[in-house]
Amino acid sequence: MGNQAEEKDMNQNEEIASENTAEVADNLPESSAENAKNVKEDQTDTAKLQGEIAEQKDKYIRLYSEFENFRRRTAKEKLEMIQSANEQLLKALLPVVDDFERAEKSFKDKDSKELEGFFLIYNKFKKTLDQYGVKTMEAGAGSEFNPDLHEAITQIPAPDEKLKGKIVDVVEKGYLLNEKVIRFAKVVVGS
């Protein structure tokens, strides 16, 4: 009887083992299908993450470029502001230069010792204006009229055929501050 019980237990164990093996075998294809599914999901997640990284890099590069442009623009504006900071003051001093020039023309004897102080002051004043970037426009009789630099206050019949459309006389000198016009030259144009 003992043998029969042992045989019965063995048969039962074999049946259980074969059932377990069948279950494992049945689960294997599902497991490999799940693994394939998980691999695909991982690949799509990786692709998504790479896309997000590329997008973030693009945003970073654009933001960095925008900041660099802003920095350059503000530096340029600051430099321009510094260069033309005294523009109003220098404009106000231009009539004084005109008065000095008129006074110089009115002197009959320019070599007089009495005028030495006047010329000292005048030359010092001109050097100070030069130091701050104020330059006189070169506009003389016979030069080409340029509306960007000159202001035509009147037109007269040209005394010579060569002066048609050109400057006949300069009434008031023009001035530039760092290559920017601060006062247009007032001229008479031949027609």
TORMI-92680 format. One record per atom (N, C-alpha, C): y negated, x, z; residue in one letter; residue number from 1; atom name. Coordinates in pm, whole numbers. Layout:
N
  north   east     up marlum baro zase
      Y      X      Z      A  NUM   CA
...
END
This chain:
191
  north   east     up marlum baro zase
    118     79      0      M    1    N
      0      0      0      M    1   CA
   -124     83      0      M    1    C
   -116    190     67      G    2    N
   -232    279     71      G    2   CA
   -266    327    -67      G    2    C
   -163    353   -150      N    3    N
   -190    403   -285      N    3   CA
   -257    297   -368      N    3    C
   -216    180   -351      Q    4    N
   -274     74   -431      Q    4   CA
   -420     54   -393      Q    4    C
   -452     64   -266      A    5    N
   -591     48   -224      A    5   CA
   -674    163   -278      A    5    C
   -615    283   -277      E    6    N
   -688    399   -330      E    6   CA
   -710    385   -478      E    6    C
   -606    336   -547      E    7    N
   -618    316   -691      E    7   CA
   -722    212   -719      E    7    C
   -726    109   -641      K    8    N
   -821      3   -661      K    8   CA
   -962     57   -639      K    8    C
   -979    137   -533      D    9    N
  -1110    198   -508      D    9   CA
  -1150    291   -622      D    9    C
  -1057    365   -675      M   10    N
  -1085    456   -785      M   10   CA
  -1125    380   -909      M   10    C
  -1057    274   -933      N   11    N
  -1090    192  -1050      N   11   CA
  -1230    133  -1035      N   11    C
  -1259     90   -916      Q   12    N
  -1392     36   -892      Q   12   CA
  -1498    144   -910      Q   12    C
  -1471    263   -858      N   13    N
  -1566    375   -873      N   13   CA
  -1586    412  -1020      N   13    C
  -1480    411  -1096      E   14    N
  -1489    442  -1240      E   14   CA
  -1571    336  -1311      E   14    C
  -1548    210  -1273      E   15    N
  -1625    103  -1335      E   15   CA
  -1774    118  -1302      E   15    C
  -1803    150  -1177      I   16    N
  -1944    168  -1136      I   16   CA
  -2004    286  -1211      I   16    C
  -1929    395  -1222      A   17    N
  -1979    515  -1291      A   17   CA
  -2003    485  -1437      A   17    C
  -1912    412  -1501      S   18    N
  -1931    381  -1643      S   18   CA
  -2050    287  -1661      S   18    C
  -2069    195  -1565      E   19    N
  -2186    106  -1571      E   19   CA
  -2314    187  -1558      E   19    C
  -2315    281  -1464      N   20    N
  -2433    366  -1444      N   20   CA
  -2460    451  -1568      N   20    C
  -2354    504  -1628      T   21    N
  -2369    585  -1749      T   21   CA
  -2425    499  -1861      T   21    C
  -2378    375  -1871      A   22    N
  -2427    285  -1976      A   22   CA
  -2575    254  -1951      A   22    C
  -2606    234  -1824      E   23    N
  -2747    207  -1792      E   23   CA
  -2834    327  -1828      E   23    C
  -2789    446  -1792      V   24    N
  -2866    568  -1823      V   24   CA
  -2878    583  -1974      V   24    C
  -2771    558  -2046      A   25    N
  -2773    569  -2191      A   25   CA
  -2868    466  -2250      A   25    C
  -2863    345  -2191      D   26    N
  -2954    241  -2240      D   26   CA
  -3101    280  -2211      D   26    C
  -3124    342  -2100      N   27    N
  -3261    380  -2063      N   27   CA
  -3312    501  -2139      N   27    C
  -3227    585  -2188      L   28    N
  -3270    705  -2260      L   28   CA
  -3354    672  -2383      L   28    C
  -3310    588  -2471      P   29    N
  -3395    559  -2586      P   29   CA
  -3528    497  -2542      P   29    C
  -3523    414  -2442      E   30    N
  -3648    356  -2393      E   30   CA
  -3735    465  -2334      E   30    C
  -3677    557  -2265      S   31    N
  -3752    665  -2202      S   31   CA
  -3817    752  -2309      S   31    C
  -3747    786  -2414      S   32    N
  -3805    868  -2520      S   32   CA
  -3912    787  -2594      S   32    C
  -3894    657  -2605      A   33    N
  -3996    572  -2667      A   33   CA
  -4120    570  -2578      A   33    C
  -4096    563  -2447      E   34    N
  -4210    567  -2355      E   34   CA
  -4280    701  -2361      E   34    C
  -4199    807  -2370      N   35    N
  -4259    941  -2380      N   35   CA
  -4344    953  -2507      N   35    C
  -4293    902  -2616      A   36    N
  -4369    906  -2741      A   36   CA
  -4496    824  -2727      A   36    C
  -4483    711  -2663      K   37    N
  -4600    625  -2641      K   37   CA
  -4703    696  -2553      K   37    C
  -4655    761  -2447      N   38    N
  -4744    835  -2358      N   38   CA
  -4811    952  -2431      N   38    C
  -4737   1020  -2517      V   39    N
  -4793   1131  -2594      V   39   CA
  -4903   1079  -2686      V   39    C
  -4879    967  -2752      K   40    N
  -4980    908  -2840      K   40   CA
  -5104    868  -2761      K   40    C
  -5083    808  -2645      E   41    N
  -5196    770  -2561      E   41   CA
  -5275    893  -2518      E   41    C
  -5202   1001  -2482      D   42    N
  -5269   1125  -2443      D   42   CA
  -5350   1181  -2560      D   42    C
  -5293   1173  -2681      Q   43    N
  -5365   1224  -2798      Q   43   CA
  -5490   1141  -2826      Q   43    C
  -5480   1008  -2813      T   44    N
  -5598    925  -2836      T   44   CA
  -5703    949  -2727      T   44    C
  -5656    968  -2602      D   45    N
  -5750   1000  -2494      D   45   CA
  -5818   1134  -2521      D   45    C
  -5743   1231  -2566      T   46    N
  -5799   1364  -2598      T   46   CA
  -5900   1352  -2711      T   46    C
  -5867   1274  -2813      A   47    N
  -5959   1256  -2926      A   47   CA
  -6088   1188  -2878      A   47    C
  -6073   1088  -2791      K   48    N
  -6190   1020  -2736      K   48   CA
  -6277   1118  -2658      K   48    C
  -6213   1198  -2574      L   49    N
  -6287   1295  -2493      L   49   CA
  -6356   1399  -2580      L   49    C
  -6287   1444  -2686      Q   50    N
  -6350   1541  -2777      Q   50   CA
  -6469   1477  -2848      Q   50    C
  -6456   1351  -2885      G   51    N
  -6568   1280  -2948      G   51   CA
  -6686   1269  -2853      G   51    C
  -6657   1237  -2727      E   52    N
  -6764   1226  -2626      E   52   CA
  -6830   1362  -2603      E   52    C
  -6750   1468  -2600      I   53    N
  -6805   1604  -2582      I   53   CA
  -6896   1639  -2699      I   53    C
  -6851   1608  -2822      A   54    N
  -6933   1637  -2939      A   54   CA
  -7064   1558  -2934      A   54    C
  -7055   1433  -2891      E   55    N
  -7175   1348  -2879      E   55   CA
  -7270   1405  -2774      E   55    C
  -7215   1448  -2661      Q   56    N
  -7299   1506  -2555      Q   56   CA
  -7364   1637  -2601      Q   56    C
  -7290   1719  -2675      K   57    N
  -7345   1843  -2730      K   57   CA
  -7462   1812  -2824      K   57    C
  -7442   1712  -2909      D   58    N
  -7547   1673  -3004      D   58   CA
  -7672   1627  -2929      D   58    C
  -7651   1544  -2826      K   59    N
  -7765   1497  -2746      K   59   CA
  -7835   1614  -2679      K   59    C
  -7757   1708  -2627      Y   60    N
  -7814   1826  -2560      Y   60   CA
  -7896   1909  -2657      Y   60    C
  -7844   1934  -2775      I   61    N
  -7915   2015  -2875      I   61   CA
  -8043   1945  -2917      I   61    C
  -8037   1816  -2939      R   62    N
  -8158   1741  -2976      R   62   CA
  -8263   1744  -2864      R   62    C
  -8219   1725  -2743      L   63    N
  -8311   1728  -2629      L   63   CA
  -8372   1867  -2613      L   63    C
  -8291   1970  -2629      Y   64    N
  -8340   2107  -2619      Y   64   CA
  -8443   2136  -2729      Y   64    C
  -8414   2092  -2851      S   65    N
  -8507   2111  -2962      S   65   CA
  -8637   2037  -2937      S   65    C
  -8626   1916  -2889      E   66    N
  -8745   1836  -2858      E   66   CA
  -8830   1904  -2751      E   66    C
  -8765   1959  -2650      F   67    N
  -8837   2029  -2544      F   67   CA
  -8905   2154  -2598      F   67    C
  -8836   2230  -2682      E   68    N
  -8895   2351  -2742      E   68   CA
  -9017   2315  -2826      E   68    C
  -9007   2208  -2905      N   69    N
  -9122   2164  -2985      N   69   CA
  -9238   2124  -2894      N   69    C
  -9209   2054  -2788      F   70    N
  -9312   2013  -2692      F   70   CA
  -9378   2136  -2630      F   70    C
  -9297   2234  -2592      R   71    N
  -9349   2355  -2529      R   71   CA
  -9440   2431  -2626      R   71    C
  -9396   2446  -2750      R   72    N
  -9479   2515  -2850      R   72   CA
  -9609   2439  -2876      R   72    C
  -9599   2307  -2890      R   73    N
  -9717   2226  -2918      R   73   CA
  -9818   2235  -2804      R   73    C
  -9771   2225  -2680      T   74    N
  -9864   2233  -2567      T   74   CA
  -9924   2373  -2554      T   74    C
  -9845   2476  -2584      A   75    N
  -9900   2612  -2579      A   75   CA
 -10008   2629  -2685      A   75    C
  -9984   2574  -2804      K   76    N
 -10082   2583  -2913      K   76   CA
 -10210   2506  -2875      K   76    C
 -10193   2386  -2821      E   77    N
 -10309   2306  -2779      E   77   CA
 -10388   2377  -2670      E   77    C
 -10317   2438  -2577      K   78    N
 -10383   2511  -2468      K   78   CA
 -10462   2629  -2524      K   78    C
 -10404   2702  -2617      L   79    N
 -10473   2814  -2679      L   79   CA
 -10597   2769  -2755      L   79    C
 -10584   2660  -2830      E   80    N
 -10699   2605  -2902      E   80   CA
 -10808   2560  -2805      E   80    C
 -10768   2500  -2694      M   81    N
 -10865   2453  -2596      M   81   CA
 -10940   2572  -2535      M   81    C
 -10867   2677  -2506      I   82    N
 -10930   2796  -2448      I   82   CA
 -11027   2858  -2549      I   82    C
 -10985   2864  -2676      Q   83    N
 -11068   2926  -2778      Q   83   CA
 -11196   2848  -2803      Q   83    C
 -11190   2718  -2791      S   84    N
 -11308   2638  -2821      S   84   CA
 -11369   2575  -2695      S   84    C
 -11340   2633  -2580      A   85    N
 -11389   2576  -2454      A   85   CA
 -11541   2579  -2445      A   85    C
 -11601   2683  -2500      N   86    N
 -11745   2698  -2490      N   86   CA
 -11818   2644  -2612      N   86    C
 -11750   2567  -2694      E   87    N
 -11809   2520  -2820      E   87   CA
 -11941   2446  -2799      E   87    C
 -11948   2357  -2704      Q   88    N
 -12071   2280  -2682      Q   88   CA
 -12187   2371  -2639      Q   88    C
 -12157   2465  -2552      L   89    N
 -12260   2558  -2507      L   89   CA
 -12309   2645  -2624      L   89    C
 -12215   2694  -2702      L   90    N
 -12252   2779  -2816      L   90   CA
 -12331   2701  -2920      L   90    C
 -12296   2575  -2940      K   91    N
 -12374   2490  -3032      K   91   CA
 -12518   2475  -2981      K   91    C
 -12533   2460  -2852      A   92    N
 -12666   2443  -2793      A   92   CA
 -12750   2570  -2805      A   92    C
 -12684   2686  -2814      L   93    N
 -12756   2813  -2825      L   93   CA
 -12796   2847  -2969      L   93    C
 -12741   2780  -3067      L   94    N
 -12772   2812  -3207      L   94   CA
 -12920   2793  -3241      L   94    C
 -12989   2691  -3191      P   95    N
 -13132   2681  -3219      P   95   CA
 -13213   2800  -3164      P   95    C
 -13164   2860  -3057      V   96    N
 -13231   2978  -3003      V   96   CA
 -13219   3094  -3102      V   96    C
 -13102   3107  -3164      V   97    N
 -13084   3211  -3267      V   97   CA
 -13181   3184  -3382      V   97    C
 -13192   3058  -3423      D   98    N
 -13286   3023  -3531      D   98   CA
 -13429   3062  -3494      D   98    C
 -13467   3036  -3369      D   99    N
 -13602   3071  -3325      D   99   CA
 -13622   3223  -3327      D   99    C
 -13522   3298  -3283      F  100    N
 -13533   3444  -3290      F  100   CA
 -13554   3491  -3434      F  100    C
 -13477   3433  -3528      E  101    N
 -13489   3474  -3669      E  101   CA
 -13626   3438  -3726      E  101    C
 -13675   3321  -3691      R  102    N
 -13809   3282  -3737      R  102   CA
 -13916   3376  -3681      R  102    C
 -13901   3409  -3555      A  103    N
 -13997   3500  -3492      A  103   CA
 -13991   3638  -3557      A  103    C
 -13872   3683  -3589      E  104    N
 -13857   3814  -3654      E  104   CA
 -13927   3815  -3790      E  104    C
 -13911   3706  -3866      K  105    N
 -13975   3696  -3998      K  105   CA
 -14128   3692  -3987      K  105    C
 -14179   3638  -3877      S  106    N
 -14324   3623  -3863      S  106   CA
 -14395   3754  -3829      S  106    C
 -14320   3852  -3779      F  107    N
 -14383   3979  -3744      F  107   CA
 -14420   4056  -3870      F  107    C
 -14543   4106  -3871      K  108    N
 -14588   4183  -3987      K  108   CA
 -14543   4327  -3974      K  108    C
 -14557   4383  -3856      D  109    N
 -14519   4523  -3834      D  109   CA
 -14395   4524  -3744      D  109    C
 -14277   4538  -3807      K  110    N
 -14151   4530  -3733      K  110   CA
 -14121   4659  -3657      K  110    C
 -14194   4766  -3685      D  111    N
 -14168   4893  -3619      D  111   CA
 -14256   4914  -3496      D  111    C
 -14328   4814  -3458      S  112    N
 -14419   4825  -3345      S  112   CA
 -14342   4845  -3215      S  112    C
 -14394   4932  -3127      K  113    N
 -14333   4958  -2997      K  113   CA
 -14333   4833  -2910      K  113    C
 -14430   4747  -2931      E  114    N
 -14442   4625  -2851      E  114   CA
 -14327   4529  -2878      E  114    C
 -14267   4537  -2998      L  115    N
 -14159   4445  -3037      L  115   CA
 -14020   4500  -3001      L  115    C
 -14016   4619  -2947      E  116    N
 -13889   4681  -2914      E  116   CA
 -13807   4595  -2816      E  116    C
 -13869   4540  -2716      G  117    N
 -13802   4452  -2618      G  117   CA
 -13749   4326  -2683      G  117    C
 -13828   4270  -2775      F  118    N
 -13786   4150  -2846      F  118   CA
 -13657   4178  -2924      F  118    C
 -13654   4288  -2999      F  119    N
 -13536   4321  -3079      F  119   CA
 -13417   4358  -2992      F  119    C
 -13442   4418  -2878      L  120    N
 -13333   4447  -2784      L  120   CA
 -13267   4318  -2738      L  120    C
 -13348   4222  -2699      I  121    N
 -13295   4093  -2652      I  121   CA
 -13223   4020  -2765      I  121    C
 -13285   4020  -2882      Y  122    N
 -13225   3951  -2997      Y  122   CA
 -13089   4011  -3034      Y  122    C
 -13081   4143  -3039      N  123    N
 -12954   4209  -3073      N  123   CA
 -12847   4184  -2966      N  123    C
 -12888   4186  -2842      K  124    N
 -12793   4160  -2733      K  124   CA
 -12741   4016  -2741      K  124    C
 -12829   3924  -2773      F  125    N
 -12790   3783  -2787      F  125   CA
 -12691   3766  -2902      F  125    C
 -12718   3832  -3016      K  126    N
 -12626   3824  -3131      K  126   CA
 -12490   3884  -3098      K  126    C
 -12488   3996  -3026      K  127    N
 -12362   4059  -2988      K  127   CA
 -12282   3969  -2894      K  127    C
 -12351   3901  -2805      T  128    N
 -12282   3809  -2713      T  128   CA
 -12218   3694  -2790      T  128    C
 -12290   3640  -2888      L  129    N
 -12232   3533  -2970      L  129   CA
 -12112   3584  -3050      L  129    C
 -12124   3706  -3104      D  130    N
 -12012   3766  -3178      D  130   CA
 -11891   3785  -3087      D  130    C
 -11916   3825  -2965      Q  131    N
 -11809   3848  -2868      Q  131   CA
 -11730   3720  -2842      Q  131    C
 -11795   3606  -2845      Y  132    N
 -11728   3479  -2822      Y  132   CA
 -11680   3412  -2950      Y  132    C
 -11683   3485  -3062      G  133    N
 -11624   3437  -3186      G  133   CA
 -11717   3358  -3276      G  133    C
 -11848   3360  -3251      V  134    N
 -11943   3288  -3336      V  134   CA
 -11981   3381  -3451      V  134    C
 -11964   3331  -3573      K  135    N
 -11997   3409  -3692      K  135   CA
 -12090   3328  -3782      K  135    C
 -12178   3398  -3849      T  136    N
 -12269   3334  -3943      T  136   CA
 -12195   3312  -4075      T  136    C
 -12215   3195  -4134      M  137    N
 -12156   3168  -4267      M  137   CA
 -12232   3246  -4371      M  137    C
 -12157   3299  -4463      E  138    N
 -12220   3371  -4575      E  138   CA
 -12249   3269  -4685      E  138    C
 -12369   3223  -4690      A  139    N
 -12412   3128  -4794      A  139   CA
 -12550   3171  -4838      A  139    C
 -12559   3214  -4962      G  140    N
 -12688   3258  -5014      G  140   CA
 -12715   3190  -5146      G  140    C
 -12833   3213  -5198      A  141    N
 -12870   3155  -5328      A  141   CA
 -12772   3205  -5434      A  141    C
 -12722   3112  -5512      G  142    N
 -12629   3145  -5619      G  142   CA
 -12483   3132  -5582      G  142    C
 -12453   3114  -5455      S  143    N
 -12312   3097  -5416      S  143   CA
 -12267   2954  -5441      S  143    C
 -12140   2937  -5450      E  144    N
 -12079   2808  -5482      E  144   CA
 -12097   2710  -5365      E  144    C
 -12130   2585  -5397      F  145    N
 -12145   2481  -5294      F  145   CA
 -12006   2434  -5252      F  145    C
 -11981   2435  -5121      N  146    N
 -11854   2392  -5064      N  146   CA
 -11882   2285  -4959      N  146    C
 -11844   2160  -4986      P  147    N
 -11873   2053  -4890      P  147   CA
 -11803   2070  -4755      P  147    C
 -11702   2155  -4748      D  148    N
 -11635   2181  -4620      D  148   CA
 -11717   2274  -4532      D  148    C
 -11811   2347  -4592      L  149    N
 -11892   2443  -4517      L  149   CA
 -12042   2413  -4522      L  149    C
 -12084   2344  -4629      H  150    N
 -12227   2324  -4651      H  150   CA
 -12264   2177  -4646      H  150    C
 -12388   2152  -4607      E  151    N
 -12444   2017  -4608      E  151   CA
 -12563   2021  -4702      E  151    C
 -12553   1947  -4810      A  152    N
 -12663   1943  -4908      A  152   CA
 -12769   1848  -4857      A  152    C
 -12887   1902  -4827      I  153    N
 -12994   1815  -4776      I  153   CA
 -13080   1762  -4891      I  153    C
 -13079   1829  -5004      T  154    N
 -13151   1779  -5121      T  154   CA
 -13099   1848  -5246      T  154    C
 -13133   1787  -5360      Q  155    N
 -13100   1847  -5490      Q  155   CA
 -13231   1864  -5566      Q  155    C
 -13242   1977  -5631      I  156    N
 -13361   2002  -5713      I  156   CA
 -13314   2043  -5851      I  156    C
 -13399   2029  -5952      P  157    N
 -13359   2078  -6083      P  157   CA
 -13337   2230  -6075      P  157    C
 -13228   2274  -6130      A  158    N
 -13192   2416  -6123      A  158   CA
 -13293   2499  -6200      A  158    C
 -13351   2602  -6137      P  159    N
 -13447   2687  -6206      P  159   CA
 -13379   2770  -6316      P  159    C
 -13252   2788  -6303      D  160    N
 -13175   2866  -6401      D  160   CA
 -13047   2788  -6431      D  160    C
 -12998   2800  -6550      E  161    N
 -12877   2728  -6591      E  161   CA
 -12757   2772  -6506      E  161    C
 -12756   2894  -6458      K  162    N
 -12645   2947  -6377      K  162   CA
 -12639   2882  -6239      K  162    C
 -12747   2823  -6193      L  163    N
 -12752   2765  -6058      L  163   CA
 -12717   2617  -6052      L  163    C
 -12677   2558  -6163      K  164    N
 -12638   2416  -6161      K  164   CA
 -12511   2400  -6077      K  164    C
 -12519   2310  -5978      G  165    N
 -12405   2285  -5889      G  165   CA
 -12386   2393  -5784      G  165    C
 -12480   2487  -5780      K  166    N
 -12470   2596  -5683      K  166   CA
 -12586   2589  -5586      K  166    C
 -12578   2672  -5483      I  167    N
 -12682   2674  -5380      I  167   CA
 -12805   2745  -5434      I  167    C
 -12920   2678  -5420      V  168    N
 -13047   2737  -5463      V  168   CA
 -13117   2803  -5345      V  168    C
 -13111   2736  -5227      D  169    N
 -13178   2789  -5108      D  169   CA
 -13101   2745  -4982      D  169    C
 -13104   2830  -4880      V  170    N
 -13044   2797  -4751      V  170   CA
 -13157   2764  -4654      V  170    C
 -13161   2639  -4607      V  171    N
 -13265   2595  -4515      V  171   CA
 -13229   2634  -4372      V  171    C
 -13101   2614  -4334      E  172    N
 -13056   2648  -4199      E  172   CA
 -12917   2708  -4210      E  172    C
 -12896   2821  -4145      K  173    N
 -12766   2890  -4150      K  173   CA
 -12657   2807  -4084      K  173    C
 -12537   2824  -4135      G  174    N
 -12420   2761  -4074      G  174   CA
 -12345   2861  -3989      G  174    C
 -12267   2812  -3895      Y  175    N
 -12194   2900  -3803      Y  175   CA
 -12050   2853  -3787      Y  175    C
 -11962   2953  -3766      L  176    N
 -11820   2929  -3743      L  176   CA
 -11785   2979  -3603      L  176    C
 -11698   2906  -3537      L  177    N
 -11642   2950  -3409      L  177   CA
 -11492   2962  -3428      L  177    C
 -11443   3084  -3429      N  178    N
 -11299   3111  -3452      N  178   CA
 -11251   3040  -3579      N  178    C
 -11324   3057  -3686      E  179    N
 -11293   3003  -3819      E  179   CA
 -11306   2850  -3825      E  179    C
 -11364   2789  -3726      K  180    N
 -11389   2644  -3726      K  180   CA
 -11539   2623  -3737      K  180    C
 -11579   2530  -3823      V  181    N
 -11722   2505  -3844      V  181   CA
 -11780   2436  -3721      V  181    C
 -11884   2498  -3662      I  182    N
 -11952   2433  -3551      I  182   CA
 -12091   2383  -3594      I  182    C
 -12142   2440  -3705      R  183    N
 -12265   2387  -3763      R  183   CA
 -12262   2416  -3913      R  183    C
 -12276   2309  -3992      F  184    N
 -12276   2324  -4138      F  184   CA
 -12407   2389  -4181      F  184    C
 -12397   2470  -4287      A  185    N
 -12517   2530  -4343      A  185   CA
 -12592   2424  -4421      A  185    C
 -12722   2409  -4394      K  186    N
 -12802   2310  -4466      K  186   CA
 -12863   2380  -4587      K  186    C
 -12827   2328  -4704      V  187    N
 -12864   2397  -4828      V  187   CA
 -12930   2302  -4927      V  187    C
 -12999   2363  -5023      V  188    N
 -13056   2292  -5137      V  188   CA
 -12970   2328  -5257      V  188    C
 -12927   2224  -5330      V  189    N
 -12835   2244  -5442      V  189   CA
 -12909   2218  -5571      V  189    C
 -12880   2300  -5672      G  190    N
 -12940   2281  -5805      G  190   CA
 -12862   2178  -5884      G  190    C
 -12937   2096  -5959      S  191    N
 -12870   1993  -6040      S  191   CA
 -12902   2012  -6185      S  191    C
END
